[in-house]
Amino acid sequence: MKDDRCEEHLRALFRTQDGVISVAQAMSAGLSRAAIAARVRSGRWERDLCGVLRATDHPVTPRSRIRAAMLSLGEDATLTGRSAAFWWRMTDLAASEIEVAVPHGCRPRPRAGVRIIRRAVEPSDRVIVDGVAVTKKAPTILAAVATLGLLVGARLMDRALQTGVGLAQLRRAHLRGSGRYGAPLAAQLLTLASGGARSEAERIAHRELHGAGIAGWRADHGLQLRGYGSAILDLAFLEPRVLVEIDGWAYHRDLRAFLRDADRQNALVLDGWTVIRTNWFELHEQPERFVRNVREALAGRDSLEKI
């Protein structure tokens, strides 16, 4: 390759690969090992992970670190777990250690900042995204939640479901990896995603109100609303007309449900109800805020009645 074409090709590679290329790519573009060494000595490039070169004028970013790890480990490697979730842009937080699966027969040397997992990834679970081999979305989510824990894992799964990952896809991926680390947590999250989050949220709300000594409410109270029809109120204080609406995960609130809930809430407000909304995440992470909101709503209605 002529010098000018070589330079143009290398610039394009660095640009599209987050500032890193492999030694093999540099040689395919027409550089000798001596020419590569000269560029390293000049400070234009620096050696990164095994077999990877980094342009020194390009910032080190989470994407460039992942790209370098994948170039270093070769075509059989597959990005997985939280690192794959970051590559898919399911999360803005990159894991401190890049998770890469390699076939059982591979014995790569350890790389700084890379966790090498010896596990075969089925071809049906693997796809190329921006030039990197990565697990498909469903197995990515299930592998990621194993290390994220219940609350952060729930947020990731809920967000993924909202953006088009199918619950059936997650279930199938879970069955294929049922013996792997984190499978019990994934099973729990799948149960929540299937509708269990709302019922669990209701149980927590009841427990928190009992624990705070707040009484006088009814669960699943039915009434007729003018201009709307029959409605079941999740948790209602009848005399002060304060209502707590309890949601599970955002996944279950599609546009149709959102519009229906808006009509229902408008009818409740016009009928004189104060409406508080809570959800599974708030009840798990900040139950004290939920209790405070209920207390303040009840106090506010009591003050209005005394005017």
C-alpha positions as CSV (number, residue, x, y, z in Angstrom):
1,M,0.0,0.0,0.0
2,K,1.4,3.4,-1.0
3,D,2.4,5.8,1.8
4,D,-0.4,8.2,1.4
5,R,-3.0,5.4,1.2
6,C,-1.4,3.7,4.2
7,E,-1.7,6.9,6.3
8,E,-5.3,7.4,5.2
9,H,-6.2,3.9,6.1
10,L,-4.5,4.1,9.5
11,R,-6.2,7.4,10.3
12,A,-9.6,5.8,9.4
13,L,-8.8,2.8,11.6
14,F,-7.9,4.9,14.6
15,R,-11.0,7.1,14.1
16,T,-13.4,4.2,13.9
17,Q,-11.7,2.1,16.6
18,D,-11.7,4.7,19.4
19,G,-8.0,5.5,19.0
20,V,-6.6,1.9,19.0
21,I,-5.5,-0.6,16.4
22,S,-3.8,-4.0,16.5
23,V,-0.3,-4.6,15.4
24,A,-1.7,-7.0,12.8
25,Q,-3.9,-4.2,11.3
26,A,-0.9,-1.8,11.2
27,M,1.1,-4.4,9.3
28,S,-1.8,-5.2,6.9
29,A,-1.9,-1.4,6.1
30,G,1.7,-1.7,5.0
31,L,3.9,-0.9,8.0
32,S,6.9,-3.0,9.0
33,R,7.6,-3.8,12.6
34,A,10.5,-1.3,12.4
35,A,8.2,1.4,11.1
36,I,5.8,0.7,14.0
37,A,8.6,0.8,16.5
38,A,9.7,4.2,15.1
39,R,6.2,5.6,15.6
40,V,6.2,4.4,19.2
41,R,9.7,6.0,19.8
42,S,8.5,9.3,18.3
43,G,5.6,9.4,20.7
44,R,2.8,9.3,18.1
45,W,1.8,5.9,19.2
46,E,2.2,3.9,22.4
47,R,1.9,0.2,23.1
48,D,-1.2,-0.8,25.0
49,L,-2.3,-4.4,25.8
50,C,-0.6,-7.3,24.1
51,G,-0.6,-6.6,20.3
52,V,-2.4,-3.3,20.5
53,L,-1.3,0.2,19.6
54,R,-2.9,3.4,20.9
55,A,-2.7,6.9,19.2
56,T,-1.3,9.2,21.9
57,D,-3.5,12.1,20.7
58,H,-6.7,10.1,21.4
59,P,-8.1,10.2,25.0
60,V,-8.3,6.9,26.9
61,T,-12.0,6.3,27.3
62,P,-14.1,3.3,28.5
63,R,-14.8,2.5,24.8
64,S,-11.1,2.6,23.9
65,R,-10.2,0.3,26.8
66,I,-12.9,-2.2,25.7
67,R,-11.8,-2.0,22.1
68,A,-8.1,-2.5,23.1
69,A,-9.1,-5.6,25.2
70,M,-11.0,-7.1,22.3
71,L,-8.3,-6.5,19.7
72,S,-5.8,-8.0,22.1
73,L,-7.8,-11.2,22.7
74,G,-8.7,-11.8,19.0
75,E,-11.7,-12.9,17.0
76,D,-12.8,-15.7,19.3
77,A,-13.3,-13.4,22.3
78,T,-16.8,-12.1,23.2
79,L,-17.6,-9.1,25.3
80,T,-20.0,-10.0,28.0
81,G,-21.7,-8.9,31.3
82,R,-21.6,-5.3,32.4
83,S,-19.0,-4.4,29.8
84,A,-21.4,-5.7,27.0
85,A,-24.2,-3.7,28.6
86,F,-22.1,-0.6,28.4
87,W,-21.2,-1.4,24.7
88,W,-24.9,-1.8,23.9
89,R,-25.5,1.6,25.6
90,M,-27.9,0.0,28.1
91,T,-25.9,1.8,30.9
92,D,-23.6,4.8,31.0
93,L,-21.5,3.2,33.7
94,A,-18.6,1.1,32.5
95,A,-17.4,-1.7,34.7
96,S,-13.9,-1.1,36.2
97,E,-12.9,-4.6,34.9
98,I,-13.7,-5.5,31.3
99,E,-15.4,-8.9,31.1
100,V,-14.5,-11.0,28.1
101,A,-15.5,-14.6,27.4
102,V,-13.1,-16.9,25.5
103,P,-13.5,-20.5,24.4
104,H,-12.4,-23.2,26.9
105,G,-9.4,-24.1,24.8
106,C,-8.0,-20.6,24.8
107,R,-5.3,-19.8,27.4
108,P,-4.5,-16.1,26.9
109,R,-2.1,-14.4,29.3
110,P,-3.7,-12.1,31.9
111,R,-4.3,-8.5,30.8
112,A,-4.4,-5.6,33.2
113,G,-8.0,-4.5,33.8
114,V,-9.5,-7.5,31.9
115,R,-11.4,-10.4,33.5
116,I,-11.1,-13.3,31.2
117,I,-13.9,-15.8,31.5
118,R,-13.4,-19.3,30.0
119,R,-16.9,-20.0,28.6
120,A,-18.2,-20.9,25.2
121,V,-20.7,-18.4,23.9
122,E,-23.1,-20.0,21.5
123,P,-23.1,-18.4,18.0
124,S,-26.8,-17.7,18.4
125,D,-26.0,-15.5,21.4
126,R,-23.2,-13.6,19.7
127,V,-23.3,-10.5,17.4
128,I,-20.9,-7.9,16.1
129,V,-21.7,-4.3,17.3
130,D,-19.5,-1.5,16.1
131,G,-16.9,-4.0,15.1
132,V,-16.8,-5.8,18.5
133,A,-18.1,-9.3,19.1
134,V,-20.6,-9.0,22.0
135,T,-23.3,-11.1,23.6
136,K,-26.8,-10.3,22.3
137,K,-28.9,-8.1,24.5
138,A,-30.8,-10.8,26.5
139,P,-27.8,-12.8,27.6
140,T,-25.9,-9.6,28.2
141,I,-28.6,-8.4,30.7
142,L,-28.7,-11.7,32.5
143,A,-24.9,-11.8,32.8
144,A,-24.8,-8.2,34.0
145,V,-27.4,-8.5,36.7
146,A,-25.5,-11.3,38.3
147,T,-22.8,-8.8,39.3
148,L,-25.0,-5.8,39.8
149,G,-27.3,-7.1,42.5
150,L,-31.1,-6.8,43.0
151,L,-31.7,-3.1,42.9
152,V,-29.2,-2.0,40.2
153,G,-29.9,-5.2,38.2
154,A,-33.7,-4.4,38.3
155,R,-33.1,-0.9,36.9
156,L,-31.0,-2.4,34.1
157,M,-33.6,-5.1,33.2
158,D,-36.5,-2.6,33.5
159,R,-34.7,-0.1,31.2
160,A,-33.9,-2.9,28.7
161,L,-37.5,-4.1,28.6
162,Q,-38.7,-0.5,28.0
163,T,-36.4,-0.2,25.0
164,G,-37.5,-3.4,23.2
165,V,-35.8,-6.4,24.7
166,G,-38.5,-9.0,25.0
167,L,-39.4,-10.8,28.2
168,A,-39.6,-14.1,26.3
169,Q,-36.1,-13.5,25.0
170,L,-34.9,-13.1,28.6
171,R,-36.6,-16.2,29.7
172,R,-35.1,-18.3,26.9
173,A,-31.6,-16.9,27.6
174,H,-32.1,-17.7,31.3
175,L,-33.0,-21.3,30.6
176,R,-29.9,-21.7,28.4
177,G,-27.7,-20.5,31.3
178,S,-29.7,-21.8,34.2
179,G,-26.6,-23.3,35.9
180,R,-24.4,-20.2,35.7
181,Y,-23.4,-17.8,38.5
182,G,-26.2,-15.4,39.2
183,A,-29.0,-17.5,37.7
184,P,-31.2,-17.4,40.9
185,L,-31.0,-13.6,41.0
186,A,-31.9,-13.5,37.3
187,A,-34.9,-15.8,38.0
188,Q,-36.1,-13.4,40.8
189,L,-35.8,-10.4,38.5
190,L,-37.7,-12.2,35.7
191,T,-40.5,-12.9,38.2
192,L,-40.6,-9.2,39.1
193,A,-40.6,-8.3,35.4
194,S,-43.5,-10.6,34.8
195,G,-45.7,-8.5,37.0
196,G,-44.5,-9.5,40.5
197,A,-42.9,-6.1,41.1
198,R,-46.3,-4.5,41.6
199,S,-47.6,-7.0,44.1
200,E,-44.3,-6.9,46.0
201,A,-44.5,-3.1,46.0
202,E,-47.9,-3.3,47.5
203,R,-46.7,-5.6,50.3
204,I,-43.8,-3.3,51.1
205,A,-46.1,-0.2,51.2
206,H,-48.5,-1.9,53.6
207,R,-45.6,-3.0,55.8
208,E,-44.1,0.5,55.9
209,L,-47.4,2.1,56.8
210,H,-48.0,-0.4,59.6
211,G,-44.4,0.1,60.9
212,A,-44.9,3.9,60.9
213,G,-48.1,3.6,62.8
214,I,-50.2,5.1,60.0
215,A,-53.7,3.5,60.0
216,G,-57.1,4.2,58.6
217,W,-56.5,3.1,55.0
218,R,-58.1,0.4,52.8
219,A,-56.4,-1.6,50.1
220,D,-58.1,-2.3,46.7
221,H,-61.1,-0.1,47.5
222,G,-63.6,0.1,44.7
223,L,-65.7,3.2,43.7
224,Q,-67.4,4.9,40.8
225,L,-65.8,8.0,39.4
226,R,-67.8,10.6,37.4
227,G,-66.8,10.7,33.8
228,Y,-64.6,7.6,34.2
229,G,-66.5,4.7,35.6
230,S,-65.4,2.0,38.1
231,A,-62.0,2.2,39.6
232,I,-60.0,0.1,42.2
233,L,-57.9,2.3,44.5
234,D,-54.6,0.7,45.5
235,L,-54.4,2.2,49.0
236,A,-57.1,4.7,50.1
237,F,-57.6,6.9,53.1
238,L,-61.4,7.5,52.6
239,E,-62.3,10.4,54.9
240,P,-59.3,12.7,54.0
241,R,-59.6,11.4,50.4
242,V,-55.9,10.6,50.1
243,L,-54.9,7.9,47.6
244,V,-51.6,6.1,47.1
245,E,-51.2,4.6,43.6
246,I,-48.6,1.8,43.6
247,D,-46.6,1.0,40.4
248,G,-44.2,-1.9,39.7
249,W,-41.6,-1.3,37.1
250,A,-41.8,1.3,34.3
251,Y,-41.8,-1.6,31.7
252,H,-45.5,-2.1,32.4
253,R,-46.5,1.5,31.8
254,D,-46.7,1.7,28.0
255,L,-48.3,4.6,26.2
256,R,-51.8,3.1,26.4
257,A,-51.4,2.5,30.2
258,F,-50.0,5.9,30.7
259,L,-53.0,7.6,28.9
260,R,-55.4,5.4,30.8
261,D,-53.8,6.2,34.1
262,A,-53.8,9.9,33.3
263,D,-57.6,9.9,32.6
264,R,-58.1,8.0,35.9
265,Q,-55.9,10.3,37.9
266,N,-57.7,13.4,36.5
267,A,-61.0,12.0,37.4
268,L,-59.8,11.3,40.9
269,V,-58.4,14.8,41.4
270,L,-61.7,16.3,40.1
271,D,-63.5,14.1,42.6
272,G,-61.5,15.7,45.4
273,W,-58.7,13.1,45.9
274,T,-55.1,13.9,46.7
275,V,-53.1,11.3,44.7
276,I,-49.6,10.1,45.6
277,R,-47.7,7.8,43.3
278,T,-45.0,5.4,44.5
279,N,-43.2,2.4,42.9
280,W,-41.1,-0.7,43.5
281,F,-37.8,1.2,43.3
282,E,-38.8,4.0,45.7
283,L,-40.2,1.4,48.2
284,H,-37.0,-0.6,48.1
285,E,-34.5,2.3,48.1
286,Q,-36.3,5.1,50.0
287,P,-39.2,3.8,52.0
288,E,-38.8,6.7,54.4
289,R,-39.6,9.1,51.6
290,F,-42.8,7.2,50.8
291,V,-43.9,7.4,54.5
292,R,-43.1,11.1,54.7
293,N,-45.1,11.8,51.5
294,V,-48.1,10.0,53.0
295,R,-47.8,11.8,56.3
296,E,-47.6,15.2,54.6
297,A,-50.5,14.5,52.3
298,L,-52.7,13.5,55.3
299,A,-51.5,16.6,57.3
300,G,-52.3,18.8,54.3
301,R,-55.8,17.4,53.9
302,D,-56.4,17.8,57.6
303,S,-55.3,21.5,57.5
304,L,-57.7,22.1,54.5
305,E,-60.6,20.6,56.4
306,K,-60.0,23.0,59.3
307,I,-60.1,26.1,57.2
